[in-house]
Amino acid sequence: MRLRHNHPYAKPRIVHNYLDDDDDRQRLREGVRICMGIARENRLTGMLDADLRAAADAGLAPLSDRDADIDDYLRAQSFSSYHPSGTCMLGQGRRPTRPRS
């Protein structure tokens, strides 16, 4: 996190380092490959106007199943949205909440 400006109400610049960890990329690649497999299913391709190759040419899918192509696609198309959360205590008193058996 870095300051953008010395004004106290200026928003900071936050770099989340998404896709920096190899484990994150590997998990995302697996998910993309599952989606690509679904998109190639005969039961689905008959209902689509174009095939996966046309989607890839339009930048809507990776060019191939290769790690490098999927990584390029993820870098170009991945994004995050802000989801505010808090650190307030949940449950009663000082005891942590526990799942019911």
VOGU-3710 file (C-alpha; in Angstrom, 3 decimals, decimal comma):
1> mrlrhnhpya> 0,000/0,000/0,000  1,290/3,462/-0,857  0,030/6,957/-0,472  -1,067/8,679/-3,668  -1,095/12,133/-2,165  -0,256/13,861/1,097  -3,869/14,946/1,594  -5,307/12,950/4,543  -8,503/12,021/2,673  -6,787/10,850/-0,504
11> kprivhnyld> -7,322/7,156/-1,226  -4,188/4,998/-0,928  -2,845/2,929/-3,812  -3,275/-0,717/-2,885  -1,524/-3,415/-4,895  -2,990/-6,809/-3,987  -0,410/-8,863/-5,894  -3,081/-11,035/-7,444  -1,671/-13,921/-9,482  1,792/-13,502/-7,940
21> ddddrqrlre> 1,654/-16,837/-6,106  2,101/-19,947/-8,263  -0,529/-21,830/-6,224  -3,117/-19,153/-7,050  -2,325/-19,391/-10,747  -2,430/-23,201/-10,688  -5,884/-23,231/-9,064  -7,218/-20,679/-11,517  -5,774/-22,632/-14,452  -7,567/-25,759/-13,247
31> gvricmgiar> -10,848/-23,841/-13,081  -10,353/-22,365/-16,550  -9,596/-25,818/-17,973  -12,796/-27,169/-16,431  -14,745/-24,307/-18,034  -13,061/-24,917/-21,383  -13,980/-28,600/-21,154  -17,611/-27,708/-20,484  -17,596/-25,274/-23,423  -16,383/-28,110/-25,711
41> enrltgmlda> -19,162/-30,514/-24,708  -21,265/-31,567/-27,701  -24,471/-30,963/-25,751  -23,487/-27,304/-25,365  -21,716/-26,523/-28,631  -24,900/-27,138/-30,613  -26,611/-24,280/-28,765  -23,795/-21,760/-29,204  -23,364/-19,302/-32,058  -19,583/-19,769/-32,098
51> dlraaadagl> -17,014/-22,241/-30,846  -14,331/-21,781/-28,197  -11,788/-20,765/-30,848  -13,949/-17,804/-31,881  -14,261/-16,823/-28,214  -10,473/-17,007/-27,873  -10,002/-14,853/-30,976  -12,307/-12,270/-29,382  -10,293/-12,358/-26,126  -13,074/-14,130/-24,228
61> aplsdrdadi> -11,192/-17,388/-23,674  -7,564/-18,553/-23,619  -5,958/-19,329/-26,983  -5,158/-22,893/-25,846  -4,921/-25,181/-22,820  -1,233/-24,314/-22,366  -0,299/-22,763/-19,004  1,212/-19,710/-20,701  -1,947/-19,012/-22,742  -4,194/-19,421/-19,720
71> ddylraqsfs> -1,914/-17,168/-17,652  -2,016/-14,503/-20,395  -5,804/-14,729/-20,449  -6,041/-14,484/-16,649  -3,753/-11,438/-16,534  -5,811/-9,706/-19,212  -9,302/-10,618/-17,994  -9,148/-11,082/-14,215  -10,361/-8,379/-11,898  -11,465/-7,933/-8,347
81> syhpsgtcml> -14,293/-6,010/-6,825  -14,245/-4,263/-3,510  -15,995/-6,192/-0,771  -15,963/-4,341/2,529  -15,702/-6,461/5,626  -15,181/-5,869/9,279  -13,528/-7,318/12,307  -16,442/-7,105/14,710  -16,959/-10,034/17,043  -19,628/-12,584/16,156
91> gqgrrptrpr> -21,419/-14,594/18,790  -22,053/-13,907/22,445  -19,611/-12,645/25,037  -15,929/-13,493/24,821  -16,328/-17,116/23,765  -15,627/-17,793/20,095  -18,480/-19,265/18,092  -18,224/-22,998/17,497  -20,019/-25,181/14,996  -22,841/-27,228/16,470
101> s> -22,220/-30,972/16,596
//
